[in-house]
Amino acid sequence: MLPRLKATAGAMELLRRLGGLHGALMMHQSGGCCDGSSPMCYPAGEFIVGDRDVLLGLLDLRADVDTVPSDLPADADAVPVWISGSQFEAWKHTQMVLDVVPGRGSGFSLETPEGLRFLSRGRAFTEEELSTLASQPPLTGAQWEDGERPEVPSESVAVAEAVDACPVPGMTLQG
């Protein structure tokens, strides 16, 4: 299964820290007016997922960079990341890369007091990837509520840095 979502090591570490403080977590890619388009982090169940919201992915807090999972995470190890159905339609051609940067998050998101904020980056899927994704419809909130879960990703969803998932054209990595 091709992941629609990846996360940087920094974002995963912040989620682990927040999970230690608040318990199980969930995220929603906001498209709202008061929080811009920031990814928002909440205690699991604190944000009502709509029937038409789309699951971008299930982050596995057990995972290390470049680790391919053998099963889906459960309980506090699982961080579902959601987006509204209408916003997904506008961004379905893009893989979301969850990152973290210095700064103040939205007042509604759990990372606000940490001096860091979550940031969404994106990478346009290739034509081949889009063809693969056509046979992998994402789960909706209604399907999740009915107990459906995504397939286990066939590649790691944790990357060291955002550039590893969405390279900037013309830039080369120093190694």
C-alpha positions in Angstrom: 0.0 0.0 0.0 1.4 3.4 -1.1 1.2 5.8 1.9 -0.6 9.1 1.4 1.2 10.4 4.5 4.7 10.4 5.8 6.2 12.1 8.8 9.7 13.4 9.7 11.7 12.0 12.6 11.1 15.4 14.4 7.4 15.2 14.0 7.4 11.5 15.2 9.5 12.5 18.3 7.1 15.4 19.1 4.1 13.1 18.8 5.8 10.6 21.1 6.4 13.3 23.7 2.8 14.6 23.4 1.5 11.1 23.7 3.5 10.7 26.9 1.8 13.8 28.3 -1.8 13.4 26.9 -2.3 9.7 26.0 -3.5 8.5 22.7 -3.5 11.2 19.9 -5.2 12.0 16.6 -4.5 14.7 14.1 -6.6 16.7 11.6 -5.3 18.6 8.7 -7.1 21.9 9.1 -8.4 24.0 6.3 -10.2 26.4 8.7 -10.1 30.1 9.1 -8.9 30.5 12.6 -6.0 28.0 12.4 -5.0 28.4 8.7 -4.1 25.1 7.2 -2.1 23.7 10.0 -2.1 20.1 11.0 -3.8 20.1 14.4 -3.0 17.5 17.2 -5.6 16.5 19.7 -6.1 13.9 22.4 -7.8 10.9 20.7 -11.6 11.5 20.5 -11.3 15.3 21.2 -12.0 16.2 17.6 -15.2 14.8 16.0 -14.3 13.1 12.8 -17.0 13.5 10.2 -18.5 10.7 8.1 -16.9 12.1 5.0 -13.5 13.0 6.5 -10.7 11.0 4.9 -7.9 9.1 6.7 -4.6 10.3 5.2 -2.7 7.7 7.2 -2.1 6.0 10.5 1.2 7.1 12.0 3.0 4.3 14.0 4.8 5.8 17.0 6.8 2.5 17.3 8.4 3.1 13.9 11.9 4.4 13.3 13.1 6.1 10.1 13.1 3.7 7.1 11.3 1.0 9.1 8.7 -0.9 7.1 5.9 -2.0 9.4 4.7 -5.6 9.6 1.4 -4.7 11.2 -0.8 -1.7 12.0 -0.2 0.2 15.3 -2.8 0.0 18.0 -3.9 2.1 21.0 -1.5 4.9 21.9 1.0 3.8 19.2 -1.5 4.8 16.5 -2.0 8.4 15.5 -4.7 8.7 12.8 -4.3 11.7 10.6 -7.6 13.1 9.0 -8.5 15.7 6.4 -12.0 16.9 5.4 -13.4 15.2 2.3 -13.6 18.4 0.3 -10.1 19.4 1.2 -8.9 15.8 0.3 -10.5 16.2 -3.1 -8.3 19.3 -3.7 -5.1 17.6 -2.4 -5.6 13.9 -3.3 -2.8 14.2 -5.9 -0.4 15.1 -3.1 1.4 13.1 -0.4 1.4 14.9 2.9 4.6 15.1 4.8 4.1 16.0 8.5 7.0 18.0 9.8 7.8 20.1 12.8 9.4 23.5 12.9 10.2 26.1 15.6 7.4 28.4 16.4 4.1 28.7 18.1 1.3 26.3 17.0 -2.3 27.1 17.0 -4.0 27.6 20.3 -6.1 24.5 19.8 -3.2 22.1 19.0 -1.4 20.2 21.7 2.1 21.3 20.6 1.4 25.0 21.3 3.3 25.1 24.7 6.3 23.2 23.2 7.8 26.0 21.2 7.3 24.0 18.1 4.5 23.7 15.5 3.5 21.0 13.1 3.7 21.9 9.4 2.3 20.1 6.4 4.6 19.8 3.4 3.5 18.1 0.2 4.8 16.2 -2.7 2.9 15.6 -5.9 2.4 11.9 -6.7 3.8 10.7 -10.0 1.5 9.4 -12.7 2.5 5.8 -11.7 1.7 6.5 -8.1 -1.7 8.0 -8.9 -2.5 4.9 -10.9 -1.7 2.8 -7.9 -3.7 5.0 -5.6 -6.7 4.7 -7.9 -7.0 1.1 -6.7 -6.5 2.1 -3.0 -9.5 4.3 -2.0 -8.9 6.0 1.3 -11.0 5.3 4.3 -13.7 7.7 5.4 -14.8 8.6 8.9 -17.9 6.5 8.4 -15.8 3.4 7.4 -13.5 4.0 10.4 -16.5 4.1 12.7 -17.7 0.8 11.2 -14.3 -0.7 12.2 -12.5 -0.7 8.9 -8.8 0.0 9.0 -6.2 0.7 6.3 -3.8 -1.8 4.9 -0.3 -2.0 6.3 1.9 0.4 4.2 4.4 -1.3 2.0 7.1 1.3 2.7 8.2 3.3 5.7 6.2 6.4 6.6 8.9 7.8 8.8 11.7 9.8 7.1 14.7 11.6 8.6 13.9 15.0 7.1 11.2 16.4 4.9 13.5 16.6 1.9 13.8 12.8 2.0 10.1 12.6 1.1 9.6 15.7 -1.0 12.9 16.8 -2.5 13.2 20.4 -3.8 14.1 20.3 -7.5 17.6 21.6 -8.2 18.8 21.0 -4.7 21.2 18.2 -3.7 21.8 16.8 -0.3 25.2 17.2 1.3 26.4 13.8 2.4 
